[in-house]
Structures are given as C-alpha cells and as structure tokens.
Amino acid sequence: MRRHRARLRRANFRAFFNKAAFLKPRTSFIVAWTALAVGALGLAPLAKKMALDAGAATWPVAFMTAVVSALLVLAWLAVKGRFSSLGAMTHRQRLAVLAVGALGSGLVPLLGIYAMTVTTASNRALFQSAYPAATALAAALLLGERLRALSYVLIGLVCIGLAMVNLEANGNLRLGWPFWMLLGTLPLIGLSDVIAKRSLDDQPPEIVAVGRALGGALILAVCLPWFGAGLVEGLAVSWSWMLLAGACMAAFAVGLYKVFDLTEASIAASLVAMAPLLTLLLEALALGVSMSAVQVAGFALVLGAVIALARRA
C-alpha cells in the first residue's frame, strides 16, 4: 500500500512538473507579446507628440505613421505566407475592412493628432483606452447586443473619469475643441468595430490588421494633393519620430493579435488597457507633464472601469 502511494506521489509530481514545463514557455510568450503590445501602444502617442513638437504638421504625421505601419504589417503578413488570404476575401469584405481601416486607422488617429497640438499625449492615450466602452455601447445600439446594468455603470464611470482628467486647475472643465475632437473618436471607433463584427468575424486577425493598416493609409492619401508640400517639410524635421510612431503601431497590431492567440481576449484587453500609464510616465520624463490629484484620480477611474468592462466581455 505504501509503495503504491509512493508511486502515485511520484507520478503526480512528474505530471505536475511536465505541466509546469509546458506552461513556462507559453507564459513567457504571453509576457513577451503583452510587453510588446503595451509598450508599443504606450509609446506611439508620445512619438506623434514629439513629431508635432519638432515642427511637423498634423496630416504628415498621421499619413507617414499610417504608411509605415501598413508597410510593416504587410511585411509581417508576407513572412507568415498569408498573402493568398487577401485574395480569398469577398468584395463586400474588402470594402468592409477598408472602411474599418479608414475610420479606425485613418480618421481617428488624425483627429487624435490634431488634438495633441494642444493637449497631452497621455490625455490622447487615455481616450484611446476608452475605446472598449465605445465598442460595447455601439454594439448595444447598432447590433442589439444586450449589456448588463453594471456595464452601463462602468461606461458612465469612464465618461466621468475622462471629464476629471480634463478639469482645469480652477475646477472648470476644458470643453474646447481638443476635448470634443477626442470624444468624437469614441463613436467613430465604435462604428468601426461594429462594421468589423458584422462583416469580418470569419477573417483571421492578421488579415483584419492588414486591411485596417491599408485602409488608414489610403484614406489619408486622398489628402496628398493638398498637404503634399507639408509632407516634405515634416519629414525633414521629424522623420525619425514618424518612423518610430508607425513602427509602434505596427508592433502593437502584431503583438495584440499574438496575445489574443495565446490567452483569453478579456485578459489581453485588460493588460493592453494599461498602456496609457506608460504614456503618462514617458511624457512626464520627456516633457515634464504633471497632473493634479483630481486628474490622477480620473485617470485611475478610467483605467479601472475599462479593465472591469473588458473582464466582463
């Protein structure tokens, strides 16, 4: 009997060891890809802000960031040998993925860059972290998806937190055009995600990532005849920041989908929602940006509510 128990303990130990050995590399991959996604998403707004501060105009920053991101994501798809998947999409799906890219990777970043000529990169990043709330609300309104009462409470807390971060020192809410421009990106990203849910659910994530990147670059390229001269000037003064911003957005797209492949989507979304903290830290170190106690509380409220909302998805 004792020998049987000893053999059973040794078998259980070997099974536990084998399981741990199997999970360790997987855990390492999750940590590495999450770090890439969070780091890239946190650094991208600051790189765009630095490009603006160096003297580049808004459209050139948005356009070059989108072009660099699209080229790098296309290169990633080529390495994976998945170009044939692009041809397998229906005409309707191609239009849908380009529309999603035009909204989510073209117009929304452009509005965010315009706002950053006045506001901070961390404020822009915080509005960006609120996108899951916009997506949930858009899905409820346009797709008829049911949200629990707590989800509506969390969306309300996100709005309150965004307002707190935009309070001035005298307690007045900064309701100028940067605030409304950033707030306007929320329904746009919600609409983008609704289109993706309705038309692209059967497409692999990397194909959607390529379509988003291409759609964003193409919609911004429409403005090339009017802003082409500013593009040359912008590249002359801040090409390195534009390159970094585009590389960050491409790295975020790749890293995010890798994290989704390795773990639950709700966990991945919760982890990526922490990116604005990195933006705030980097901006404080690079540009000396500081926040009041109320603004810090609002910042924490938005992140906490977004993470709770993501966990309920």
C-alpha positions, -999 to +999 in steps of 0.1 A: +000+000+000+028+024+009+047+015-023+015+022-043+011+056-026+048+064-032+044+055-069+013+077-071+030+107-055+060+103-079+035+101-108+017+132-097+050+150-092+061+141-127+027+151-142+029+185-123+065+190-135+056+182-171+027+206-170+048+233-155+074+228-181+048+230-208+032+262-194+065+280-187+074+288-224+037+297-231+037+321-201+070+336-213+055+341-248+024+358-233+046+381-212+068+390-241+040+397-266+020+416-240+050+437-232+055+444-269+018+454-274+016+476-242+050+492-249+042+500-285+007+514-277+021+534-249+050+549-269+031+557-301+012+588-288+044+602-274+063+597-306+035+615-325+035+643-299+073+646-303+069+648-341+045+677-337+067+695-312+096+691-337+077+712-362+058+687-383+022+694-393-007+672-383-016+655-416+020+645-424+024+629-390-008+609-394-001+599-430+035+588-425+026+569-394-001+551-413+022+543-443+050+530-421+025+509-401+009+495-433+043+485-448+055+468-417+022+449-412+023+438-449+059+426-444+047+406-414+019+390-435+045+382-462+067+365-436+038+344-425+030+335-461-006+346-458-009+369-489-032+344-505-058+350-478-063+385-490-075+372-523-100+349-506-120+378-492-153+387-509-158+421-524-180+431-495-154+421-470-127+440-488-149+471-487-157+465-450-121+461-440-111+492-459-139+511-442-128+499-408-092+510-416-104+544-429-122+550-396-100+533-370-065+537-386-071+569-406-097+594-394-094+585-357-056+589-355-058+621-375-083+636-350-061+625-321-030+641-336-049+674-342-060+673-305-024+667-294-013+700-309-030+714-277-035+686-252-011+660-239-001+626-253-013+609-221-047+625-224-049+612-260-038+578-248-065+578-221-093+584-246-078+556-267-080+533-238-117+541-235-124+525-269-137+492-254-165+512-238-174+529-271-174+495-288-197+479-262-221+508-264-221+508-302-227+471-303-257+475-280-272+503-301-264+491-336-263+453-332-288+448-304-263+432-281-276+432-245-255+449-219-259+443-182-267+472-159-232+471-145-217+476-179-237+508-183-224+519-149-188+512-160-193+532-192-206+561-172-176+559-149-153+560-180-170+593-190-167+607-155-130+598-154-124+614-188-141+646-176-120+646-144-087+644-164-098+674-184-105+696-154-085+728-152-067+740-121-097+763-112-121+733-114-136+743-148-140+716-174-118+721-205-146+719-231-126+733-260-122+717-294-095+692-284-118+676-258-147+673-283-124+661-310-110+633-288-145+625-276-156+623-312-132+595-318-152+572-295-183+568-317-161+565-347-141+536-333-174+521-320-188+522-356-155+507-369-157+478-346-194+472-353-186+470-391-158+445-383-181+424-362-208+423-389-186+416-419-152+403-407-159+378-380-148+349-402-115+365-412-082+357-394-068+386-372-037+392-393-059+398-424-080+423-405-048+440-392-035+444-428-068+457-440-070+483-412-035+495-419-041+498-457-075+515-452-059+541-429-031+548-453-054+551-483-079+574-467-051+598-456-035+595-491-066+612-505-054+645-489-020+642-506-026+668-533-035+694-507-009+686-480+020+671-501+042+701-496+039+699-458+048+662-460+083+670-473+088+697-447+075+674-419+098+646-430+128+670-429+122+680-393+108+648-376+112+618-399+126+597-370+096+603-348+072+595-376+091+563-383+090+553-346+053+561-343+045+539-374+067+511-361+049+512-328+015+510-343+026+480-365+042+463-334+010+469-314-011+452-341+012+422-343+016+420-305-021+423-298-031+395-321-004+373-307-016+379-272-052+371-283-039+338-298-022+329-265-047+339-239-083+349-234-094+381-252-107+397-219-073+391-202-055+405-232-077+436-234-073+442-196-035+441-200-034+464-230-056+489-213-027+497-190-007+514-219-018+550-210+002+546-178+033+541-198+025+571-220+020+592-189+053+581-174+072+587-206+056+621-211+064+631-176+101+621-181+104+636-216+083+667-214+077+673-177+040+668-178+023+667-144-013+661-133-034+673-103-047+649-077-082+651-093-068+643-127-048+613-114-080+600-098-098+604-131-070+587-149-072+557-125-110+557-127-110+554-165-084+526-165-102+507-137-136+509-154-122+499-188-104+469-173-136+458-154-156+462-186-131+441-206-132+414-179-169+412-184-167+408-222 
